[in-house]
Amino acid sequence: MQYCITRLQSLAMDDKYREVDALLGGLFPSQNLRELFDYKVQALGVSPTTAARIMGMQLRALNGILSGTQKVIDITVIGKLANFLQVPREKIVSLYLDAVEKHFPINTISAKKIEFIKANFDLAALRKAGWIDNITDFAHIEQKLTARLGLKSVLEYRKPAVDVAFCVGTYEPKNELTRAVWIRAAQACFAEIDNMYPYDRAELIKIFPRLRWFTTNEEHGLAEVIRLLHRVGVTVVLQPPLPGLQLRGATFNHDGKPAVVITDFVGFYSTLWFALFHELFHVLFDWDDIKVNQYHVTDDENQQLSVQEREQEANNFASEYLFSREKVEQVKPFLHDDVYVARFAADHQVHPSIIYTQCAFAMPKSRSAWALARKHSPPASRSIVEYGFALENGGLIAELTKPLKSSLYV
């Protein structure tokens, strides 16, 4: 065996064999270092272990170099491989770097993009929300942001105008960077869903009286309502607020049709429905304003009187539709009687948790009323499980919206 190894070492250094190998290399071009090595040991009739011994290397280290999984190597290995494979050292270096980059991609990002990202995104908030993994790897950050916002380059990103519907004068919201990216994320969802149905206000009014009944179905009711709304041209998505934002919902003009975002801001099942019907008020009665101004965001931050008045009207509408003040007064004396409340809810085609929540809002200082509301509220997540959504996380927008699109067109 030692004689064979010695003989092979001698042959590997022989110039005439270099010429033969060069000719064979031209006849059988190799795409990577592993293929070159496999071809060589087969031609010599030796095993990989023997080849490693010839070069004075451990087989495990050799495999790491050939596959590109070993990033740190002894520089003398380049010469040993070049001599054994009978190819120029420059070729070995090139093939090795190609192999390494397949396993450890070298991502680069320009200084211009880095400055743009710093100026337009609150990276700490996005990391907290799970959109990005860290705030220093800007190639990673760009990849995550472009995927989630449906962009080809982060430089395509533009902050939307501030919330102008119903506003008088200039409005400067807090957490402006985070608010802007939340809005653009919602718009990316609408663009990906691309509702094919025209908006039909008359049809929306026609189906409206029966929407409340779907609250009784905790798991599938909201999905059914979203499908019904989709078919009359109103797109609805559920998107959590980003850290630092107290957003309850929003209504957008997307391609001339209403598009609504609702959030699980409080965590109550009933507040998801309240947010939906609040936004549907804006769709029904404020569409002309929103169509011109592109969107309106519902939150507690904007204290302009014109905005607050309109928001109060939307709140009153949602409250009366779900469970009117007159009904609240009827049920309040029996609020601790679970059987009575359940029967009352069934008679009025509404989920019992909505009764408890509406009564709590009517008695804001009553701790027992809010305790009952919390006790009887199923998790809001139960009503959105059908979508399989993970919109709070970064990810390719086409993949994130795929479950919703499948649900909308069943």
Secondary structure, DSSP 8 states (H G I E B T S, - for coil): -HHHHHHHHHHHT-HHHHHHHHHHHHHS--SSHHHHHHHHHHHHT--HHHHHHHHT--HHHHHHHHHT------THHHHHHHHHHTS-HHHHHHHHHHHHHHHS------HHHHHHHHHH--HHHHHHHTS-S-SS-HHHHHHHHHHHHT-SSGGG--------TT--S----SSHHHHHHHHHHHHHHHHHH---S---HHHHHHHGGGTGGGGG-TTTHHHHHHHHHHHTT-EEEE----TT--EEEEEEEETTEEEEEE--SS-BHHHHHHHHHHHHHHHHHSHHHHHHH-EEEEES----HHHHHHHHHHHHHHHHHHS-HHHHHHHGGGTT-HHHHHHHHHHTTS-HHHHHHHHHHHSTT-HHHHHHHHHT--BGGGGTGGGT--TTS---HHHHTHHHHHHHT-
